[in-house]
């Protein structure tokens, strides 16, 4: 073993350690930022060493420079410019890029292997299986992530898109992938067949994510993130590169757990998320139920008085707050109420917004102190003693149907008990159904009053209402 | 696909794979909900290490097709790694200003 190889192993080891520590540190608020920087440092080290140590790299330096320049500019601009509300889809796009890169690396390795065997003999079985896995999983992750991005960005129909025979089509695609994979591994190393294999993987990614409703996209992104990790691990196996192998496996495993945690928070199984076509059937049902719910409206002044003279107000933020960028005015409202001696708390549902932790990030951005942000289990019993529950653009996570209507598609999902409060004030743009496409009986509750309008405008009028109250 | 032929090397890789899977599982199994998004995003950046794989195929790229593939892979991989770390840092930046909170 040469000196260079020894250093290579040392670099892989250091990188692997930083990646593990990065994940560990990211799991606690105090160390999270350090963790991320540590991961980036490990990454920089392994990239730099790969550049210096690989023979042939200097000859092709321009590929690296051009690719890295384009990638760095696109990545930085995307990450810097994106508004906080669009974070989830940005993560989806970055994930898709990684999956695509893994698929391309697998394809290129296959071509290299074929070029090295002019006689047409088969590629060695185990690395070939890993190559096929890298190509198929990377390909699925690429197009699946693009569809997830499109749904969250509103470029394509966010509802669960279903069509007759969809399950059969998905089964046929997967079957075709298995058959072609076996043929490539055992019978022929035909390049066109490999290209067909990748093409089917790309179609499969679209076919798997299209039938899933927009509300479930965070789970899908987390799952695709895990997939990309597995694809990267597979290419690491092929290349005999332990940095890729370890990093990919770490992300594959931790992504799978994270996906599981998210599903548990919604009381759904991963199978139900992927194949349940959540929100598609329901959209029809809700319309048939003839959705004119009787809802009581309230003026901003009355709502402000109700809160200013209450003892305890619990604010329930949701995606509506994020879209309207209302977190600043919400903080102002909190300050005013606290100054008047009102006990103000925030109730954060685990899946409020479109990503777990989404609300925490936004409210932290607006300088709302952590200790006022309560997780669901912590605060659910407090609603009964609250004078006002102020729901800002949250819908499905407050829907009592999840608790008492066994026929509701979200039945069994843990919800915030806003209906236990003395008064419920709901800020909402219109009577439209939530992201999951389900009617909310909360709005018909006599305790509930609606304040229609853009969340930022509504909160601003509440603020001036409280000032003059 | 030249180096990984040795059965011993394949077994070593398998060992690493299994152990890394257990570590990945353990390390994130207790995470507060509020950190799910940054954690997912950070993990997303870490699989951006695929850019190293892209560099390795660039190093062996002889013909035009494989040069183009390497260029595509490096571009995509760099987007993943740079964008991933920057966006995660941006999310976490919002948590940093508050000392003395519950952890």
Interface residues (C-beta under 8 A of the other chain):
Chain A: X15 X16 X19 X20 X22 X23 X24 X26 X27 X28 X29 X30 X32 X33 X35 X36 X37 X39 X40 X43 X46 X47 X50 X51 X54 X55 X56 X57 X59 X60 X63 X64 X66 X67 X68 X70 X71 X72 X74 X75 X76 X78 X79 X80 X82 X87 X88 X90 X91 X93 X94 X95 X97 X98 X100 X101 X102 X104 X105 X107 X108 X109 X110 X111 X112 X113 X115 X116 X123 X124 X126 X127 X128 X131 X221 X222 X225 X228 X229 X231 X232 X233 X235 X236 X237 X238 X239 X240 X241 X242 X243 X244 X245 X246 X247 X248 X249 X250 X251 X252 X253 X254 X255 X256 X257 X258 X261 X262 X265 X348 X350 X355 X356 X357 X358 X360 X361 X364 X365 X367 X369 X370 X371 X373 X375
Chain B: X1 X2 X3 X4 X5 X9 X10 X13 X16 X17 X20 X21 X22 X23 X24 X25 X27 X28 X29 X30 X31 X32 X33 X34 X35 X36 X37 X38 X39 X40 X41 X42 X43 X44 X45 X46 X47 X48 X49 X50 X51 X52 X53 X54 X55 X56 X57 X58 X59 X60 X61 X62 X63 X65 X66 X67 X69 X70 X71 X72 X73 X74 X75 X76 X77 X78 X79 X80 X81 X82 X83 X84 X85 X86 X87 X88 X89 X90 X91 X92 X93 X94 X95 X96 X97 X98 X101 X102 X103
